[in-house]
Amino acid sequence: MPRPRTTAVVGLAVLALTACSSTAPDDVAADGEVQLIEDGALTVCTNPPYEPFEYEEDGEVVGLDIAIAQEIAADLGVELSTIVVPFEGIQSGEDLQAGNCDVVASGITITDEREEKMDFSDPYFDADQGLLVPAGSDLASAEDLAGLEVGVQGATTGESWAAEQGLETVQFEDLGLQVEALRSGQIDAAINDIAVLGPFVGDDLEIGTTFPTGEQYGLGVRTGNTALLDAVNGTLERIREDGTYDEIYTQYLGTAPIED
């Protein structure tokens, strides 16, 4: 089945991409130049809704991850094409191995297990887990959740963390379904990355607490695709040095990043 696709045009000359030799990996040219699955486009797999990192606005996928991906595409001199897929295929590396996309960008925490399935870029975002609860709730710790039903997003580090705490969890395919279940009373609380829970705080929901985990997000490429990985890291370095990252971060997070 075709997947939804949104395309953002980057007004730069297209980088010359040479054909692969019989001895080179499918995604790396013999001379080390970046090879993409679609000529003239950087194809990125993502899984909205996961605001502020990826979400739909006016029919297009936008967010911090997408803005970074646009910078990578611009540096390569190609267009950006985003494909919406389930998170399981993203975090497992299946979409990369199947050639569905060049890069996965979906608020992916770097873990040892995932590094066995893909190559990660340098970290670009620090992330902890957060607890979303009904407004006025006194739930503020893992101990408070004992015996309650806690919603988690499948295949995420939030799900793994909740399981490690021995919590009774209910799995949802995406963040949107998770939050709607909390609003409707199907679950008692929800655990996910703290940065994506903020947009749902209002009269009916609030943040109960933050669970520090030391997690960091990275962009993923197919294992061994060193040319593309170097290009991704080169863009991450550039946007940090020229202030673009701070601008993107402020646009989507509402505040400037904290300096190390």
Secondary structure by P-SEA (a helix, b strand, c coil): cccbbbbbbbcccccbbbbbcccccccccccccccccccccbbbbbbccccccbbbcccccccaaaaaaaaaaaaacbbbbbbbbcaaaaaacccccccccccccccccccaaaaaccccccccbbbbbbbbbccccccccccccccbbbbbccccaaaaaaaaaccbbbbbccaaaaaaaaaaccccccccccccccccccccbbbccccccbbbbbbbccccaaaaaaaaaaaaaaaaaaaaaaaaaaaccccccccc
